[in-house]
Amino acid sequence: MKNLNIEELEHARVCVLQNAQSLYKEALLLESHGFYARAYTLAHICNEELSKLPMLVGIAMDVANGESIDWKVFNKRISSHIKKIDFMHVENYLNSEIRSDDSDLRDFQNGLTSTSQLNTHKNNSLYAGVVDNKFTQPNHLFDQTKVRELLVKLTERLGYYESVESQTVGKIAQAKSSLNLRKIAKKTFNKQR
């Protein structure tokens, strides 16, 4: 992957959000016509696509801060299904209520352990294969209830990103306090490693 400048990263954010919106609309269309397995596939991929947005913002902030970027590592991160699913769990945790009994942390840890299963569900929504020791096809594994459950969560997540992106896209270079906060956070995190 070539080095990207801030303008290219800002453009990438627009492309990613527009692609996620298209995936979402297509998932709704498939669900409304009873194609539940493929609706699940597109809804899941839409979630993965949305996970790229904070990754792009973070790397754009690093570029704005003049940091050295390992573009090969970044490309692997935004291309990896597992990394994008893991990021959904991180996002869920960061948006969750902090609970005194640490159940929020346990929920996060349980989410991370489900990453492989979620990736398997996505694959099962696409390909005929062995599931629970029986050869089956996707349309036997996904029903309207399962797809609607995912679409409800996705509707909220997509709405959040549409709102945030409409207010912040094209403004990374001007976000001085956020850029400084990212520098501090990265220094703190790197010291703890």
N, C-alpha and C positions, 0 to 999 in steps of 0.2 A: 504494500500500500504506500502510495506517495504521501509526503508530508502535506497536511491540509492547513490552510490558513483559517483565520476566524470567519471570514466571509463564506468560505466553502463549508465550514462546520455549521454555520447558521443556515445555509441553504440545505444542508443534510437534515437538519431538524425539521424544516418545512416538508421535505420529501418524505421523511419517516412518518410524520403526523398525517399527511395526506394519504399515504399508503395504509396506515392503520385505520383511518376513516373508511377507506374503500374496503378493506378486509372486513370491517365491522358490518357495513351495509350488505356486503355479499353474504356474510354469515346469517344476517337477519332474513335475507331473501331465501337462502337455502332452508333455513328453519321453517319459514312460513309455508314452504312447499313440501315439507316432510322429509327433507334430506338431512337427517339429524347428525349422522356421522360426519359428513362434510361440513356442516354448519359448525360442529365442534372443532374440526380441524382449523377452519378459518378464524374462529373466535380465539382459539389457543395461539395461533400464529399472530393474531392482532395483539394479544397480551405480550408476546415476545417482542414484537415490533415497538410497543410502547416502552419496554424496558431499555431500548436504545436511547431514548431521549435524555434521561439523566446522564447516561454515559457520554453522550455528545456534549452536553453542557459542561460536564466535568473536564473533559479533554480540551474543550474550547477555553475554559478558564485557565487551564495549565498553559495553553498556548499564549493567552493574553498575559500571563504572569512570566512569560519568557522561560518556562521550564523545558527541559529536554524531554522529548516524547519518544517512546519506543512504539512506533507505528505498527510494527508487526504484532506486538502484544495487544495493542488496541484493536486491530483488525480481528484477531482471534477472539477477543472478548465479545465484540458486537456480532460475530458470526456464530458463536457457540450457543446452541439451544440450551444447554445446561446452565451456562453463565447467565443467560437472559431469564431463565426460570428462577434461578437463585436470586436474581435481582428483584423479581416480583416479591419474593419472601422478605427481602431486606426492606423493600418499600412498605409492605404490609406492617412490618414491625415498627418502622419509623413513624407510621401513621396510627399506631395502636395506642391505646391507653396504657400508661405505666401503672402496674398493679403492685401493691406492697408484698404480695405473696409470690412474686416472680413468675406468675402464670403467663404473663406476656412474653417473657423470655422462653419459657417452655413451649409456648405456641410457636414462637419463631424457630426454635430448634426442631420441633416437629415438622414445621413447614419445610425446612431445609432437607429433612430426611425424606420428604415426599417428592422431591425434585425428579428423581429417576422414574417414579411412578407416573407423574404428570407427563413426562416425555414419552413414556410407554403408551399412555392413553392417547396422546397425539398420534403416535405411530399406528396404534390399533384403529384409529379413526380413518386411516388412509389405506391400510393394507390388510388383505386376508392373511390369516396366520393362526398359530396355535395360541390360545388363551385358555387358561385353566385346564390344560391338557386336552383340549378339543380344538380341532381346526374349525375356524369360524370366519365370518366376514364382518366388516365394520357395521353394516346396517343392523346387525343382530345385537350389537353391543351398546348402541347409543339410542336413547329415547328422548322424547321432547322434554321431559322433566330434567334430565341431566344437562341438556343443552341450554334450556332456559335458565337454570341455576348459574351456569357460566356466563350467559349473556347479561344477566342482571348485574353481576359483579363487574363485568366488562363495561357495561353502560356507564357505571359510576366512575370507573378508572379512566375511561376515554374522556368523559366530561371534565374530569379534573385536569387532564393534560391539555385538552382544548382550551380551557380557561387559563392555565398557567402559560402555555405557549403563546396565546394571543397577547399576553401582557409582557412577555420577556424576549420573544424571538427578535433577533437583530440588536439586542442591547447588552450582550455579554461584555464587550470591551468597555462599556460605560459603567458597569456595575462595580465600582471601586471597592466598596465595603465588602461585597460578596467575594471579590477576588482576594482581598486581604484575609478574609476569614478562611478561604480555601487554603491559602498558604499556611496559616497558623495550624489548621486542622491536619494538614499533611505532615508538617514538621512534628507535631505532637504524636501522630500515629507512627511515623517512621522512628521516633525515639523509643517507642514502646516495643518495637519489633526486636 
